Amino acid sequence: MDATATTPFSTLIRTASHEQHTEAETSTFMSDLLGGRLGVDAYTRYTEQLWFVYRALEEGVQALHDDPVAGPFIRPELLRTAQLERDLAHLRGADWREGLEPLPATAAYAARVAECARDWPAGYVAHHYTRYLGDLSGGQIIRDRAEKAWGFARKGDGVRFYVFEKIANPASFKRGYRELLDAVDADDLEKQRIVDECKRAFALNTAVFRELGEVFPLSA
């Protein structure tokens, strides 16, 4: 029997994208940021890029709410755009939108997310998974580093993006999310396409880190 036929889809999607996930997590920019070798300006620029991606991710959620594939994943407690905007107001001031531009890699990433949200709900699930489960997991490491390195109030302005106030038990929520993946309304071919899109999502994210690394190279 084909092992993939009995392996939960949540396990398949995690293991298949492990290499791309690791590459994103260990990028030079993220390593330098978490290592305290970059300043708050680099953190601010990263937060700006997240805003473009999450705006694309969340603008179309109402249209997807009743979709048989993506609909079960649309959870209001996950939405991050409002929190990002509050963080950016703290980091950049009240006129934070002035001069805000995505890096080329960010623009490409946001465009792909928007395309999936509009035309391919199953592909949207791949981007939803890579972003939100990452925020609930590794994102907490970024929050902790930002609070310690730049003096943000614990779970306060500047790091609210990483604070899921409506999710009391993140571990339980993630278990439930994986159960949704296991029950996703898609045949095996479509599931493979979702896995491939998940890999693409990580590659798009890594490209953003690469360009941020070019903007903020270490002088040493």
matplotlib code that plots the C-alpha trace (Angstrom):
import matplotlib.pyplot as plt

x = [0.0, 1.2, 2.3, 1.0, -2.5, -2.4, -0.4, -2.4, -2.3, -1.1, 2.0, 2.5, 2.4, 4.8, 7.4, 7.2, 7.9, 10.5, 13.5, 11.9, 10.7, 14.2, 15.7, 13.3, 14.0, 17.7, 18.0, 20.8, 18.4, 16.3, 19.4, 20.8, 17.5, 17.0, 20.7, 20.4, 22.8, 20.3, 18.5, 14.9, 14.9, 15.4, 12.5, 10.3, 11.1, 10.2, 6.9, 6.2, 6.6, 4.3, 1.6, 1.6, 1.4, -1.3, -3.4, -3.4, -4.1, -7.0, -8.7, -10.5, -11.6, -15.3, -15.5, -13.8, -15.9, -18.4, -15.9, -15.9, -12.0, -10.9, -13.9, -13.2, -9.8, -11.3, -11.1, -11.5, -9.3, -6.3, -6.7, -3.6, -3.9, -5.4, -2.6, 0.1, -1.3, -1.2, 2.4, 3.3, 1.7, 3.9, 7.0, 6.6, 4.2, 0.6, 1.5, 3.0, 1.5, 3.5, 6.3, 5.5, 6.6, 6.9, 10.2, 10.0, 10.0, 7.2, 5.1, 5.5, 4.6, 1.5, 0.4, 0.6, -1.4, -4.1, -4.2, -4.8, -7.4, -9.2, -8.8, -7.7, -9.0, -7.0, -3.8, -4.9, -5.0, -1.3, -0.5, -2.9, -1.1, 2.4, 1.7, -0.6, 0.8, 4.2, 3.0, 1.6, 4.9, 8.2, 6.6, 6.7, 10.5, 10.5, 8.2, 10.4, 13.5, 11.9, 10.7, 14.1, 16.2, 14.1, 12.2, 8.6, 6.1, 5.4, 2.7, 2.2, 2.5, 5.2, 4.7, 0.9, 1.1, 2.4, -0.2, -3.3, -5.6, -8.5, -6.6, -6.4, -4.6, -2.3, -1.3, -4.9, -5.7, -2.8, -4.1, -7.5, -6.0, -4.1, -7.3, -8.8, -5.9, -6.5, -10.1, -9.5, -12.0, -9.6, -8.5, -5.0, -3.9, -5.2, -3.5, -0.2, -0.8, -1.4, 1.9, 3.6, 2.1, 3.2, 6.8, 6.3, 5.0, 8.1, 10.3, 8.5, 9.0, 12.7, 13.0, 11.7, 14.3, 17.0, 16.1, 15.8, 19.3, 20.5, 19.0, 20.4, 23.8, 26.0, 28.9, 31.2]
y = [0.0, 3.5, 5.1, 8.4, 6.9, 6.3, 9.3, 12.3, 15.2, 17.5, 15.3, 15.1, 18.9, 19.4, 16.9, 17.7, 21.4, 20.9, 21.8, 25.0, 25.8, 25.4, 27.5, 30.4, 30.1, 30.0, 32.9, 35.3, 38.2, 36.2, 34.8, 38.3, 39.7, 37.0, 37.1, 40.8, 41.9, 44.2, 47.3, 48.2, 49.7, 46.2, 44.9, 47.8, 47.1, 43.4, 44.4, 46.6, 43.7, 41.5, 44.1, 43.8, 40.0, 39.9, 42.5, 40.2, 37.2, 38.8, 41.1, 38.2, 36.2, 37.0, 35.7, 32.4, 32.0, 29.6, 27.8, 24.0, 23.9, 27.2, 28.0, 25.9, 27.7, 31.2, 32.0, 35.6, 35.0, 34.6, 37.9, 40.0, 43.1, 45.4, 44.3, 45.0, 48.4, 49.2, 48.0, 50.1, 53.2, 52.6, 52.0, 54.6, 57.1, 58.2, 58.7, 55.2, 54.7, 57.5, 56.2, 52.6, 50.4, 46.6, 45.1, 43.4, 40.0, 41.1, 42.4, 39.0, 37.2, 39.3, 39.0, 35.2, 35.1, 37.4, 35.2, 32.1, 33.8, 34.9, 31.9, 28.8, 28.3, 25.2, 27.1, 29.8, 27.1, 26.5, 30.2, 30.3, 27.3, 28.5, 32.0, 31.5, 28.3, 29.9, 33.0, 30.8, 28.9, 30.5, 34.0, 33.9, 33.7, 36.9, 38.6, 37.6, 38.9, 42.1, 42.8, 42.2, 43.9, 47.0, 47.4, 46.9, 46.3, 42.6, 41.7, 45.5, 48.0, 47.0, 43.2, 42.9, 41.1, 38.1, 38.2, 36.1, 37.4, 35.4, 32.1, 31.0, 27.7, 27.9, 24.2, 23.1, 25.5, 24.1, 20.6, 21.6, 23.3, 20.1, 18.2, 20.6, 19.9, 16.2, 16.6, 19.0, 18.6, 17.7, 14.6, 13.2, 15.2, 18.5, 17.7, 17.3, 20.7, 22.2, 20.7, 22.2, 25.6, 25.3, 24.9, 27.9, 29.9, 29.2, 30.0, 33.4, 34.1, 33.2, 35.6, 38.4, 37.5, 37.5, 41.0, 42.3, 40.9, 42.9, 46.1, 45.3, 43.7, 43.4, 45.9, 43.5]
z = [0.0, -0.8, 2.5, 1.5, 1.3, 5.1, 6.2, 7.5, 5.1, 7.8, 8.2, 4.5, 4.0, 7.0, 6.0, 2.2, 2.9, 5.7, 3.6, 2.4, 5.9, 7.3, 4.6, 5.4, 9.2, 8.8, 6.3, 6.9, 7.6, 10.1, 11.8, 12.2, 13.4, 16.0, 17.0, 17.9, 15.2, 13.5, 14.7, 15.1, 11.6, 10.2, 12.3, 11.2, 7.5, 8.0, 9.6, 6.7, 4.3, 6.4, 6.1, 2.3, 2.5, 5.1, 3.4, 0.3, 2.6, 4.4, 1.9, 0.2, 3.3, 3.1, -0.5, 0.7, 3.8, 2.2, -0.1, 0.6, 0.6, 2.1, 4.1, 7.2, 7.6, 7.7, 11.4, 12.6, 15.6, 13.2, 11.3, 11.6, 9.5, 12.2, 14.6, 11.9, 11.4, 15.1, 15.2, 12.2, 13.7, 16.8, 14.7, 12.0, 13.5, 12.6, 9.0, 8.7, 5.2, 3.7, 1.5, 2.3, -0.6, -0.9, -1.9, -5.3, -3.6, -1.3, -4.2, -6.0, -2.8, -2.2, -5.8, -5.7, -2.4, -3.9, -7.1, -5.1, -3.0, -6.1, -8.4, -6.5, -2.9, -2.3, -3.1, -0.7, 2.0, 1.4, 2.0, 5.0, 6.6, 6.1, 7.5, 10.4, 11.9, 11.6, 13.4, 16.3, 16.5, 15.4, 15.4, 19.2, 19.1, 17.1, 19.5, 22.5, 20.7, 19.8, 23.3, 24.8, 22.1, 21.5, 24.7, 23.5, 26.2, 26.6, 24.0, 23.5, 20.6, 18.2, 18.6, 18.6, 15.3, 17.2, 20.0, 19.3, 22.1, 21.0, 21.0, 24.6, 23.9, 20.8, 21.1, 21.1, 18.2, 16.1, 16.7, 15.5, 12.5, 11.6, 11.8, 9.3, 7.0, 7.4, 6.4, 3.5, 0.7, -2.0, -3.9, -3.9, -7.0, -5.6, -2.3, -4.1, -5.7, -2.3, -1.1, -4.1, -3.4, 0.2, -1.0, -3.3, -0.4, 1.6, -1.4, -1.8, 1.9, 1.6, -1.3, 0.9, 3.5, 0.9, -0.3, 3.3, 3.9, 0.9, 2.4, 5.9, 5.4, 8.4, 8.2, 10.0]

ax = plt.figure().add_subplot(projection="3d")
ax.plot(x, y, z, "-o")
ax.set_aspect("equal")
plt.show()
